Amino acid sequence: MPTIRLCKLLMKEIRFHEHAGEKMRRRGIIKGLALKTLENPEEVKEGKYGRKIAQKVFGEYLLRVIFEDHENFILVITLYLTKPRRYLRE
């Protein structure tokens, strides 16, 4: 799991699980978008298994970053782009 940088707002190290790295490569999502979403999300929701989901709109797509919030770091599990209307309230 490569370390990326400290999330300024959360003051925690951000790490990407291998699964997240593979999904980024396959889906053409750059790490910078994931980091922007974690640092300044439009919304954070509760997910399954105690995980959280940070969401941010980029153009016509919504980036959803599923992560675990550990004591000293954030672990990104997976992420994907989708249509905002599926998850955002009007």
Secondary structure, 3 states (H helix, E strand, C coil): CCEEEEECCCCEEEEECHHHHHHHHHHCCCHHHHHHHHHCCCEEEECHHHCEEEEEEECCEEEEEEEEECCCEEEEEEEEEECHHHCCCC
